[in-house]
């Protein structure tokens, strides 16, 4: 059995792609974790395509918050970690998660359910095969593996960090620290069957409107960096639609009166499955979805990359790598003026004036 644990819409999208291409004919279960808005509505939509033997909903967000956040103090944080990880078998049973010997488990970032499965594997010697799949730009800027923290070491979750391989869309761009990992490229094969499945899952998407001359990709970066960007872009909000990050639970953009993609949870790759955005302007810090538009869908929109403007360490520490990707994009773009990297906010304002 193959188990896909999905904490974001992109992971659902990727699970469908893998299920329709690499793992055809194999038994598969998909788990939708309630870590993003409107997640529950996708259960019936996914189920009707019979791609997975089961579609399960895991309400783990409350537990996740207790295990990951320290707002209420370290002792409280430590207590929750000891409580949940010491009773990991009961937690998995409560969520109806059954993993058997030699099963394969796909997951992405540091998610408590998967840590518990790793602990189950260690204690019961189930020989579970842990596989990683990407969840956006983090796969390219951050190491695919990391060392367990002290609490995780004590609680016995180390096997989590030993994935057998990682499935990503652009293996040539993974972080330098991950070059020794086994990495497999996910092959896009968007035939009519795959396209109809994706459009059926995101059936409430109404399409790109004429107002969406520019599309801004929200990101989980520092508040200061985001505010500095919006201070510029809000002057052009009549021409911008925001593609909110799937994990953004607040209403940040509503107070600025920006138009937003609906539903928020649709991956941009699913948008492009049935749309051509070559005449649009994609404004992003550095989004893997934007790279997929170029490499997998062979479209050539105007691109504005904002990574040179921010102080967020995820970008700041990877500037050389990001600049190399920009050079490569310019090599494959016939019109190199369609790739723009401002170095100051004033430069960004001038670029927007020219475009609008």
N, C-alpha and C positions, 0 to 999 in steps of 0.2 A: 504493500500500500504506500502511496505517496501522499503526504500531508502538506498542504500549502497554508501557512499561517499569514494572514493578510491584515496589516495594521494601517494601510493606506490604500487609496484607490489605484495608485500605480501598481501596487502589488497584486491587486485583483486583475488588472489589465495584463500584467506579466504572467500571472498564473494561467489565464486564458490562452495567451500566446504559446506558452510552454505545453499546456494541455492539448492544444490543437496541432502542435508540430512535433516537439521532441518526445512526448509521452503519450502518443496516440495508442489506444488499446490497453493502457495500463489503468489499474484501479486508483482512483484519486478522491481525496476529501479536501474541501476548502473550508477554512475557518475564517469568519469575518469578525475581527475584534473591534469593539466599539470605541475606537480611538479617533474617529473622524465624524464629521457631521453627516447625518442622513444615512448612516451605514446600514441600518436595519432594512431599509427599503430595497436593497439589492438582493436580499436572500431569495425571494420568489423569482426575480428576474433571472438570476444565475441558474436556479434550479430547473427552470423550464427548458433549458437547452441540453440537459442530460449529459453535460460534459463531465460532471463530478458525480460519484456515487452518492455523496452526501454534501449538503451545504449547511454548516453549523454556525450559529451565532454565539459568540463568547463575550459576555458582559464583564470584562475585566478592567475597565477604566478606573473604577474606584480603587481596586487593589493596586493598579499601576501607580496612581497618585500617591498612595501611602508608601510604596516601596521606593519611589524615585525622588520625592520632594522632601526637603528638610526644613520647610518654613516653621514647623512646630518644634524644632529643636532636634539635636542629634540623638538624644536618648529615645525620643519618640520614633524617629526614623530607624534606629537600631532595633527597637522592640518589634516594629512591624516586619522587618526583614527576618528576624529570628522566628517570629510567629508563623509567617507564611511559608518560608523555606523549610522549616522543620516539619511542616505538615503538607509538604508538596504533593504527596500521593492523594491525600484527601481533596486538595484543591483541584487537581486534574480530574478526579472522579466527579466532583461537583460540577465541573464545566463539561462533563461528558467527553473528555479527551482520552482516547485509548490508543496507545502506541504499542505495537507488537515487535517482536524480534525481527531484525533486518529491515524494518520499515525505513523509508526515506522521509526526511523532514526538511521542508524549505522554510526559511525565515530570513529576516533582514537584520534590523538593528537590535539593540539590547532590550529585549522584551521579556518580562518576568515569566510568562508561560513557557517560553522556550528554555529559559534557565532551569525551570522545574523539570522539563523533559530531559534536559542534560543530566540533571541530578538523578532522575529515575533510571536513565541509561547506565550511569556510573554504579548505582547501587544494585541493579538487577542484571547487569551485564547483558543488555539486550542487543548489542551491536547495531544500534541505530545509526543510520548514515545521515549526518548533518550537512545540509547544503545551503549555501547562501544565495540570495538573489538581490539585485540592487534596489535601492529605494531613492533614486535621484542622485544629485551631484555629490553626496557624501561618499559614494563608492569611488569617486575619482579624486577627491581632495583629502580623504582620511584613510588611514590603514584599514584594510578589510579585517584584520585581526587586531585585538588589543589585549593587554594584560589584564587579568581580573583584579578588581580592587580587593582590599584586605578582607572586607566583610564577605564578598563572594568566595574568596579562598577558604575562609573558615567554614562557610556554609556548604562547600563542596560543589560548586557550579563550574569548575574549570573546564570540563569537556565541551562546554558551549563554544569555547574559543578555537576548537580544533575542527573546523569545517573541512570536509574533503575537497570541495571545490566551490567556486563562486560563478554564478551566471550573471553576466552584465551585458549591456547593449553595446558598449564601446570598450572592449578589453584593452585596446591600444592606449587608452587614456587613464588607466587606473593609476593610483598614487604610487610613487616610487617605492614606498615602504612595502607595497603589496606585490612587487614583481616576482617574488619567489613563491607566491601562492598559485595554485592551480586555478586558472580562470578560463571560463568557456563563454564564447560569444553567443548571445541569443539571436537567432535568425528570424528576421521579419519575413513572414510569408502571408501577407494579407490578401488571401483570396476571398471570393464572395462569401464563403461559409464563415470565415473568421470575421470579416467585416460585418455581416449580419448579426453575429453573436455580440460583438462589441456595441453595435448600435442598439441592439435589443436591451443590453444591460443598462446603457445610458439613454434610454428611450425618451427621457424628459428633457434632453438637450435640445434647445430651440434653434441652434445655429449661430454663426457669426453674423452680427448685424453690420449695417453700413457705418454705424457709429464707431465700430471697433477698428478705426484706422490704425490705432496703436494698441498693443496689448502689453500690459505691464505684469510681469511675473513676480508676485509676492514671494518673500523668502523669510526663513526664520533666522534673522540676524539681530544685531543689537538695536534697541529702540532708537538710539541716537542716529544710527546710520539710516534707519527706515524713515525717521522724521525728516532728516536732511533731504532725502530723496523726494518725499512727498511735498515738501515745501516748494520744490521746483515743479513737479508734475501736476500739482493741483491747479496751476494756471492754465493747464491744457486738458482738464478733465472731460470737457465736452467731446474730446476725440480719443479718449482712453477708456478701455475696458480692463478691469483688474482680474487676473487669474489668481485667486487667493490660494495660498498654500493649504493643502488638505488638513493639516493639523492646526490651523488657526481657528480657534474656537470663539474669539472675540468679534466685535463689530467695528474694528478699527477703521475700515474704509467708508463705512456708512456716514460717519460724521463729516467726512470730506466730500460726500455726495458723488463718489465715483460709481460708475456702472460696474457691475460684477458679472462674471460668468455664472450662469445657472445651468445645472446645479454646480455648487462649489466643488463637489467631489469628482467631477469628470476629469480624468487625466488629459492633458493637452494632446497626447498621442492619439487618444480616441477622437478628439476634435478633428485632427488632421486626417484621420482615416477616411473622412467623408467631406473634407474641405481643402481648398487650396489657399494658402496664406502668403503666397509669393508677393502679393501686392500690399502686404501689411508691414508694420514696424513692430518688431518684438523687442521690448525693453526688459532686460533681465540682468541680474548680477552675474550669474553664470549658471544657466539651467541645463540639465541633461535633456529635458524635453525639447529645448531649442536645438540642441545638437541632433536629436533624433529627427526633427523636421528636415534637417539638411541631409543627413547621411542615409536615413532609412526611407524617407518619403521623397527625397530628391527635389525639394522645393527650395527657393532662394529668396526668402524675405529679407528686408532690411533689418539688420541686427544692431542693437545698441547694448553694449556690455558695460555694467557699472562697477565691476569689481575693483577698479583702480580708485574708486571714490571712498571705499568703506574701510573702517578700522577693525571690522570683525576678524578675529584671528583665523577662522576657517579659510578666509580669502587672503588675508594679509601674509600668511605664512606660505602661500602657494603661488605667489605672483609669477615667478619664473615659469612654472608649469602652465599656468593660464595663458601667459603671453605666447608660449610655444603653440598652444592650440589655436590662438588667434592667427598666428602666422600661417598655420596649416589651412585654416578656413580661407584666408586671403588667397592662398595658392589655388584653391578649387573654385573660388567665385570669379566669374567672368568680370563682373562689375565690383571691383574692390572697394569702391566708395560706399557700398551697402553694408560694410562692416565698420562699425564706429565704436571707439573706446575713449570716452571723455576722461580727462584727468583732473578736472575741477568741476564744481557744480555750476560755475558760470559758463563753462564750456558746454555743459549739458543743456543749460537754458538756451544758448545760442543754437545748438543743434535742433532743439525742439522748435525754435522759431523758424528755422529753415525748413523743417519738415512740414509743419502745420501751415 
